[in-house]
Amino acid sequence: MGIAGITVFLLTEDLSRTMGLVDNWTIVNVIILVVEIIAATLVFKYTKNQPNSESPNAVT
């Protein structure tokens, strides 16, 4: 997902202009950031709740 944010930034930013704080594509980059944060949070919650087979208490 981080690659998508970087790609959108590089494709949409006009680097020859003077630097501005906000432009038309800022909202797209913010949406991508929010989606990445939500996805990372869900992945960490999911993996945290899964039993680990290397755990000493695991039944084999």
N, C-alpha and C positions, 0 to 999 in steps of 0.2 A: 504494500500500500504506500509506503514511503516513496517508492519509485514513481508511482502515479502522481504524487504531489510535485515532485521535482520535475517530471516531464511536463505537466500542465504549466508549471511556472516558466520553464524555459521556452515553451511554445507560445505562451501568451504575453510575456513581458517584452516590451520594446526597450532594450537596454541602451539604445542610442539617445533616448530622451533623458531629461533631468529626472532625478529620483523623486518620486512622490510617495507619500505614506499610504494612500489608498487609491486604487483604480478600479476599473470594472471587473477585473478578475480576482480581486481580493476575496470576495464572498465565495468563489469556487474553491480557492485554496483553504479557506476556513472550514468549509463543508468537508473537504477531504481530510483535514486534520481531525475534525470531530469524529468522522467515521473510523479513522485509524485508532483513535483513543478508545472508542467503544469496542471495536474489534479486539484490541489488545486486552482490554479489561475482561471481555467474555472468554477469551482464550485462557487467560491466567486463572479465572474462576473455574473453568471447566477442567483444566489440568490439575488444579489444586484438589478438586473433589474426586478425582480418579484414583483408585488404589494403585500403589506402586508395587510391581512384582519383586523389586529388590528390597522391599521393606522387611525387617527382621520378623515382623508379626504376620507376614503373608502366609497363607495356607497353600501348601503345594501338594 
